[in-house]
Structures are given as structure tokens and as C-alpha cells.
């Protein structure tokens, strides 16, 4: 991991205040949603396996938050709210350390604050599901460990992330995108092992908690959301998923440009095919109207976007595996 400087430590103090601000916005713009739904409906029913698929298979956050609330004595609601603040804070720290892997402290701070500014856009049309902020933490940490070539640590994060959301499969794809082109004969067995781990957890959860069929193909519903609707229907909410698709265009252009600049680490360029696969998947087997599904796009695009504005830190480029 990159050496932690005094500037980095000061930034972590700043992120505590930023996390509280983001958490306050989250709490206030969804009255009734954040304040009742998770603690009276979502978490208790996921714990008992009665909420329904696919939520019943996303066990990490509900069980962790329930344990945290009981262990601290905070109670279901306060424990949930405090845990969200902690997850937001951890997400900003993870983003900082991830970007710091390639760039200066200043670039990492700018990136983390930019992510904090984007997070409220994921609140629209989204129930206050407990897995979104942990997903930011775990997916970003997974990207960092892939860039660091810390394979054992990555395996641990992959297991934990898959218990949180199925989107952890894109971490496996990112590992393959980064490692296979340079030494596919050597790396293919390890890649196959990661694929097996993800499949085993994906299938194992459905076996242990009982298989429940659910609609995986959402392209039709996503296209239907673009059709004319009755005047009483809020068009802002209706087309917000499309907004995210359009919104991602500018960062994508910047990330592509950044990946092509001289001296850019190979890892940054190899995140882009995975990002494309992720967006296609979101549009076909997820409801794009729920903006929270795009959280993994942030760590996939972020290094390329930062590269478009900042030069890599020479100290980072000198480390093994960062040519």
C-alpha cells in the first residue's frame, strides 16, 4: 500500500465531516424510507429469509448491521443510521487510498470529494437498501488489491463482496482484464479459481436460503420507462436511470483519454472494458431507474478520469507491476 503522509491523515479527518454531510442528505431526502423501511421491513425479513429474491441472497449488510446494532446497544434505527455513516466514511477512505495508489495526495483528495458529491445522485428512486454503501467500500477495495497484485487479500475481499452483492463478479472480470493479457497461461488457473469462488457463493446462498426465481431480464422494463406516461407521473423519476447513462458519457470520454496518455499505468486502461460490460449488464438485467446500481461504475472509471487531469506519482509508478 502507498505510504500514508500527513496530508493523507488530514484528509481522513475531512472525510469524517463529508460523510456526516452525505449521511444527513441521505437521511433527510428519504423520510419514511430511511427511517422505517430498512429497520421494519428489509433487514428483519432478509435475516429470516422472507423478504424475497434477490435481497435474501445479499446477506452481508443486513446481518452486519443487525450485529452492530445489538452489540452497541444503539437499537435498530440508530444502529442503522450510524452504520451508514461509517460505511460512507469507509468508502471515501477506500477511494482516497485507491487513487493514491497511482497519484498524489491532492489528486486523491479531489477524487474522494468528487465521489462524495456524486453519491446523492444514487439516492433517487432507490430504497434505502443497506448494501449500497458497503458495495462502494468493497468494490473499491477490490480494485485497489487487484492493482496491488495482492491476490490472497483480493480473494478475501471477493468472498465478502459476493456476500454483499452479485456485482462482485465484475471484480473477477477486472482481475482477468488486468492479469490475463500479459501471462494468460500462468494466470488462467488463478482466474478460474476466482470464478469458481464467486459461483460457489452465488449458488451456495441460493441453496442455503432456498431458491426463489425472479425476473433477471429487465431490458423491456428499462425501455418501457422511456415511453410517454400519464401527466401525474413524475418524469424526473421516470427517466432518472437514463440520466445516469447520459451522465456517464463525459467521465467515460475523460477516462478513455486519460488511459491513452503517455506514462499511464496499464491497470487504468484495463478497467475500461470491465466498465463497458458493467453498464451493458445494468441496462439489461437491472432496473436503471434505480440509480444505486451504478455505484461500481465509480471505482472502475475513477483512475482514468483522474489521469486526464493529473500525472501519476513517480514513486507509485516505480513500484512492481505498475509499468
Secondary structure, DSSP 4 states (H G I P E B T S, - for coil): -PPPPHHHHHHHHHHHHHHHHHHHHHHHHTTTIIIIIIIIIIHHHHHHT-S-TTGGG-HHHHHHHHHHHHHHT--HHHHHHHHHHHHHHHHHHHHHHHHHTTS-HHHHHHHHHHHHHHHGGGSTT----THHHHHHHHHHHHHHHHHHT-HHHHHHHHHHHHHH-GGGHHHHHHHHHHHHHHHHHHHHHHHHHHHHHHHHHHHHHHHHS---------HHHHHHTTS---TTS-HHHHTHHHHHHHHHHHHHHHHHHHHHSTT--HHHHHTHHHHHHHHHHHHHHS-TTSGGGGHHHHHHHHHHHHHTTSPPPHHHHTSTT--
